[in-house]
Amino acid sequence: MKITILAVGTRGDVQPLVALGRGLQTAGHTVRVACYGEYESLVRDAGLNFFPLRGNPAALIEGEAFQAVLQRGNQAFRTWLRLPQAFKPAIMVAALDSIAACRNADAVLYSTTSSHFAPAIAEKLNMPAVAAFYQPMHPTRAFPSLFFRRALGGPLNRLTWVLGDFMFWLPYRSVVNRWRRETLNLPSIPLHLNYRKQWRRKQKLILFGISPSVLPRPADWSHNIHVTGYWFLDRPADWRPPADVVNFLAGGARPVYIGFGSLKLGQVKERIETVLRALRRTNQRGLLALGDDRLTQESLPPNVLKVGALPHDWLFPQVACTVHHGGAGTTAVSLRAGVPTVTVPFYLDQFFWADRMTKLGTGPKPIPAGELTADTLAAAIESAVKDTEIRLRARVLSKRIQAENGIGRAVQLLQLHFLNEHGC
């Protein structure tokens, strides 16, 4: 089969789908990944075909509108509803490019960030579409929508999904419906039938690339929804670590890794100063991956090393603990490495994964980005590196995750689905 994967978004959105694509290609399929140009090498290094989408996700995330959401926190609903004004043009360009990416394909897989338009493209081109998500994006009584920080209990949790769906759909409804009518010659989606309800009704297979040891499959999900295990994309076999990092790791006790993702989230300079003060107070060595070009190694103490993008599957098993934003991908690799996790969530799903770490007991209580201080971070690091119960639970969970084969399970389900439903 010829399969197109629509992976709109940042590296965290793209990397798990590249891993799944490589698994499909190993199984004999031809895979094309449509994503932004800055991830071309990620796709090609995995041996997959690349289709470029126009746009720059970093420019959008680092822009004024999204930074305002970060500054006001996860509950900045009014700001969030205004955010699509900045995102609409990028979404429509990605939608147009994705039509071309899907032509001549036999099936399409799509990410959460592609779900505004991917099912419509599949409908127009008369091909099967499968939702391949790495966030829990389906209604349940077990936990609330990612728009809500706290669990409210069974029926109220379910209600948050209704509210969250409309919050994610209403700001984009007019532009998506216009695109459906004018570009695809498809009918508009009525107000009462938001896009999530639409794709849920039509999807005969929904995959979540999440470890069931981290998030057990809710009992109220239907039989066509599967929690397969994580989709890890490990470093290339010929990758070699930088000499300065190797020497630093060998030069003393295991350091604390601190990084908040590939994008500049909020007040980077102030956050670096907070991190350095916390390391001094805990007398810990540190590896800083904080994404600020103004930070130089000369400005850091000798027990702290600035690092660029390094494969987490290589680095994390060698650190004392990780401090990060709670993104799904970073959380997954940290858990597999078996080290305690300190989460500093900024928005949406990051609060969800931070809460999961607390419930699993693999890290101390999370620190919302707006509450990050040298004192709160120092206390969390102390707990992560010294609490024997946390460290034990992290190691036990790591073994469970390593025993899973999320990619293999997802490929098996996809091949069975295409064979049974479409004769492919």
C-alpha positions in Angstrom: 0.0 0.0 0.0 0.9 3.6 -0.5 0.3 5.5 2.7 0.4 9.2 3.4 0.9 10.4 6.9 -0.2 14.0 7.6 2.0 15.3 10.4 1.2 19.0 10.8 2.9 20.6 13.8 6.1 20.8 15.7 8.8 18.1 16.1 6.8 16.6 19.0 3.8 16.1 16.6 6.0 14.7 13.8 8.5 12.3 15.4 6.1 9.6 16.7 4.4 9.4 13.3 7.8 9.1 11.6 8.4 6.2 13.9 5.1 4.6 13.0 5.8 5.3 9.3 9.1 3.5 9.5 7.3 0.5 11.0 4.8 0.4 8.2 7.6 0.7 5.6 9.5 -2.2 7.2 6.3 -4.2 6.9 6.3 -3.6 3.1 4.3 -0.4 2.6 5.4 2.8 0.9 5.2 5.7 3.2 5.2 9.4 2.6 5.2 11.9 5.4 3.8 15.4 4.9 5.3 17.9 7.3 7.1 21.2 7.5 10.4 21.6 5.8 12.5 21.9 8.9 11.7 18.2 9.6 12.8 16.9 6.2 16.0 15.3 7.5 14.0 13.6 10.3 11.8 12.0 7.7 14.5 11.1 5.2 16.9 9.7 7.8 14.1 7.3 8.7 14.1 6.1 5.1 10.6 7.6 4.3 9.4 9.8 1.5 9.0 13.5 2.3 6.3 15.9 1.2 6.9 19.6 2.1 4.2 21.7 3.8 4.5 25.4 3.5 4.9 27.2 6.8 7.0 27.7 10.0 5.5 26.3 13.2 8.1 27.9 15.3 7.2 31.4 14.1 3.5 30.8 15.1 4.3 29.4 18.5 6.8 32.1 19.3 4.5 34.8 18.0 2.7 37.3 20.2 -0.7 35.5 20.2 0.5 32.2 21.5 3.0 33.7 23.9 0.0 35.5 25.5 -1.7 32.2 26.1 1.5 30.9 27.8 1.8 34.0 30.0 -1.9 33.7 31.1 -1.8 30.0 31.7 -3.9 27.0 30.6 -7.2 28.6 31.7 -6.8 31.7 29.4 -10.0 30.7 27.5 -10.7 34.1 26.0 -7.1 34.4 24.7 -7.3 30.9 23.4 -10.5 31.6 21.4 -8.7 34.6 19.8 -5.7 32.5 18.9 -7.1 31.0 15.7 -7.0 34.4 14.1 -3.2 33.9 14.0 -3.4 30.2 13.2 -6.1 30.1 10.5 -3.9 31.0 7.5 -1.4 28.4 8.4 -4.0 25.7 8.9 -5.6 26.5 5.5 -2.2 26.4 3.7 -1.4 23.1 5.3 -4.9 21.8 4.3 -4.2 22.8 0.7 -0.8 21.2 0.6 -2.1 18.1 2.3 -4.6 17.5 -0.6 -1.6 17.2 -3.0 0.3 15.0 -0.5 -2.6 12.5 -0.4 -3.1 12.2 -4.1 -2.2 8.7 -5.5 -2.2 7.3 -1.9 -4.2 4.3 -0.9 -4.8 5.4 2.7 -4.0 8.4 5.0 -3.0 8.5 8.6 -3.3 11.8 10.4 -2.3 13.4 13.6 -4.3 15.5 16.1 -3.2 18.7 14.5 -4.3 17.5 11.1 -7.8 16.5 12.2 -9.5 19.7 11.2 -9.1 18.8 7.5 -7.7 15.3 7.1 -11.0 13.4 7.2 -12.5 15.7 4.6 -9.5 15.1 2.2 -9.9 11.3 2.7 -13.7 11.7 2.0 -13.0 13.7 -1.2 -10.4 11.3 -2.5 -12.4 8.3 -1.5 -9.7 6.6 0.6 -9.6 5.2 4.1 -8.3 7.4 6.9 -7.1 6.4 10.4 -6.6 8.7 13.3 -3.1 8.0 14.7 -2.8 10.2 17.9 -0.3 10.4 20.7 -2.7 12.4 23.0 -5.8 10.9 24.6 -8.3 12.7 22.3 -11.5 10.7 22.8 -14.4 11.3 25.3 -14.3 9.3 28.5 -15.4 9.4 32.1 -11.9 8.3 33.2 -10.2 11.7 32.8 -11.1 15.2 31.6 -10.5 16.9 28.2 -7.0 18.4 27.8 -8.6 21.8 28.0 -9.2 21.2 31.7 -6.5 20.8 34.3 -8.3 18.9 37.0 -10.4 15.7 37.0 -14.0 16.4 38.0 -15.3 12.9 38.3 -17.1 10.5 35.9 -20.1 12.4 34.3 -18.4 15.8 34.7 -15.2 14.5 33.1 -17.4 13.4 30.1 -19.0 16.8 30.0 -15.5 18.5 29.7 -15.1 16.7 26.4 -18.2 18.2 25.0 -17.0 21.7 26.0 -13.4 21.0 24.9 -14.5 19.8 21.5 -16.4 23.0 20.8 -13.6 25.1 22.1 -11.3 23.4 19.6 -13.8 23.6 16.7 -15.8 26.8 16.9 -13.0 29.3 16.3 -12.1 27.4 13.1 -15.5 26.4 11.9 -16.2 29.2 9.4 -12.8 28.9 7.6 -12.9 25.1 7.6 -16.4 25.0 6.2 -15.6 27.6 3.5 -12.6 25.4 2.5 -14.8 22.3 2.4 -17.4 24.0 0.2 -15.1 26.0 -2.1 -12.1 23.7 -2.4 -13.4 20.2 -1.9 -17.1 20.8 -3.0 -18.3 19.1 0.2 -21.1 20.2 2.5 -20.5 22.3 5.6 -20.4 20.7 9.0 -23.4 21.8 11.0 -22.9 23.6 14.3 -24.2 20.7 16.3 -22.0 18.2 14.6 -18.5 19.4 15.3 -15.6 17.9 13.5 -14.6 15.6 16.3 -18.0 14.0 16.3 -17.8 13.7 12.5 -14.5 11.8 12.4 -15.4 9.7 15.4 -18.6 8.5 13.6 -16.7 7.6 10.5 -13.5 6.1 12.0 -13.4 2.4 12.1 -10.0 2.4 13.7 -8.4 4.9 16.1 -4.9 4.4 17.4 -3.3 6.1 20.4 0.5 5.8 20.6 0.5 5.8 24.4 1.7 3.2 26.8 -1.1 1.3 28.5 1.2 1.2 31.6 1.1 5.0 31.7 -2.5 5.5 30.7 -4.7 2.4 30.8 -7.4 2.2 28.1 -10.6 3.6 29.5 -13.4 1.0 29.9 -15.9 3.2 28.2 -14.0 3.4 24.9 -15.4 1.4 22.0 -13.7 -1.7 20.6 -12.2 0.1 17.6 -10.0 2.3 19.8 -6.6 1.0 20.7 -3.9 2.1 23.1 -0.9 0.4 21.4 2.1 1.5 23.4 4.5 4.3 22.5 5.9 5.0 19.0 9.5 5.6 19.7 12.0 6.9 17.1 15.4 6.2 18.4 18.7 7.7 17.2 20.2 6.5 13.9 22.7 3.7 14.3 25.6 5.8 13.0 24.9 8.7 15.4 27.8 9.7 17.6 27.5 11.9 20.7 29.5 15.2 20.9 32.8 14.9 22.7 32.1 17.7 25.2 28.9 16.0 26.4 30.6 12.6 26.7 33.4 14.2 28.7 31.0 16.1 30.9 29.0 13.0 31.7 32.2 11.1 32.6 33.5 14.0 34.7 31.3 13.7 37.8 28.0 12.6 39.3 25.0 12.2 37.0 23.7 15.6 36.1 20.1 17.0 36.0 18.8 17.5 32.5 16.7 20.6 32.0 14.9 21.5 28.8 11.5 22.8 27.8 11.1 21.5 24.3 12.2 22.7 20.8 10.4 26.0 21.0 10.9 29.1 23.0 8.2 29.1 25.5 7.8 32.3 27.4 10.5 34.2 29.3 13.6 32.2 28.4 16.2 34.5 30.0 14.5 34.7 33.4 13.9 30.9 33.3 17.6 30.3 32.8 18.5 32.4 35.8 16.0 30.5 37.9 17.4 27.2 36.8 21.0 28.1 37.6 20.0 29.3 41.1 18.1 26.0 41.7 21.2 24.0 40.6 23.4 26.0 42.9 21.1 25.4 45.9 20.9 21.7 45.3 24.6 21.4 44.5 23.7 19.5 41.3 25.5 19.3 38.0 23.3 20.3 35.0 22.7 19.9 31.3 20.8 22.9 29.9 18.8 22.6 26.7 16.9 25.8 27.0 16.9 27.1 23.4 18.4 30.6 23.9 21.2 31.6 21.5 22.2 34.3 23.9 23.3 31.7 26.5 27.0 30.9 26.1 29.0 28.2 27.8 31.4 30.9 29.0 28.6 32.4 31.0 27.9 29.2 32.9 29.6 27.7 35.9 31.9 24.7 35.3 29.4 22.2 36.6 26.7 23.2 34.0 26.9 22.4 30.3 24.9 24.0 27.5 23.7 21.3 25.1 21.8 21.4 21.8 19.4 18.9 20.4 20.5 15.4 21.5 18.7 12.1 21.2 16.8 11.7 24.4 17.0 7.9 24.2 20.8 8.2 24.5 21.0 11.0 27.0 18.2 10.4 29.5 19.4 7.0 30.9 22.6 8.8 31.9 21.1 11.6 34.0 19.9 11.8 37.6 16.5 13.2 36.7 14.8 15.2 33.9 13.2 18.6 34.2 11.0 19.4 31.3 7.7 20.8 30.0 5.7 17.6 30.1 5.3 17.2 26.4 4.0 13.8 25.4 7.1 12.7 23.6 9.6 13.9 26.2 7.6 12.4 29.0 7.5 9.1 27.2 11.3 8.9 26.6 11.9 10.0 30.2 9.7 7.2 31.6 11.3 4.6 29.3 14.7 5.7 30.6 13.6 4.9 34.2 14.6 8.3 35.7 12.4 10.6 37.9 10.7 13.4 36.1 10.1 16.9 37.2 7.4 18.5 35.0 7.0 22.3 34.4 3.9 22.4 32.3 3.0 25.5 30.2 -0.3 24.6 28.5 -2.9 22.0 27.5 -1.7 18.4 27.4 1.4 19.2 29.4 -0.7 19.6 32.5 -2.4 16.3 31.7 1.0 14.4 31.5 2.3 16.2 34.5 -0.7 15.0 36.5 -0.1 11.4 35.2 3.5 11.6 36.5 2.2 12.5 40.0 -0.4 9.7 39.9 2.2 7.2 38.8 4.6 8.4 41.5 7.5 8.7 39.1 8.2 12.3 40.0 7.4 15.0 42.6 4.4 17.4 42.3 4.6 19.4 39.0 5.4 23.1 39.0 3.2 25.1 36.6 5.4 27.4 34.5 3.9 30.5 36.2 4.9 29.2 39.6 8.5 28.2 38.7 11.0 29.8 41.1 14.4 28.8 42.3 12.9 27.5 45.6 10.2 25.4 44.0 12.5 23.9 41.4 15.2 23.2 44.0 12.8 21.4 46.2 11.5 19.3 43.3 15.0 18.4 42.1 15.9 17.3 45.7 12.9 15.1 45.9 13.5 13.6 42.4 17.2 12.7 43.1 16.9 11.6 46.7 13.5 10.0 47.1 14.1 6.2 46.9 10.4 5.4 46.3 10.2 7.7 43.3 13.3 6.3 41.8 12.1 2.7 42.3 8.7 3.4 40.7 10.4 5.0 37.8 12.6 2.0 37.2 9.7 -0.5 37.5 7.6 1.5 35.0 10.6 1.7 32.7 10.8 -2.1 32.5 7.1 -2.3 31.6 7.4 0.3 28.8 10.5 -1.4 27.4 8.6 -4.7 27.2 5.9 -3.1 25.0 6.0 -3.0 21.2 3.7 0.0 20.3 4.8 0.3 16.7 4.5 -3.5 16.1 1.0 -3.5 17.6 -0.1 -0.4 15.6 1.2 -1.9 12.3 -0.6 -5.2 13.0 -3.9 -3.3 13.7 -3.5 -1.2 10.6 -2.8 -4.1 8.3 -5.7 -6.1 9.6 -8.0 -3.0 9.3 -7.0 -2.3 5.7 -7.4 -6.0 4.7 -10.8 -6.5 6.4 -12.3 -3.2 5.5 -10.8 -2.2 2.2 -9.3 -5.4 0.8 -5.9 -3.7 0.6 
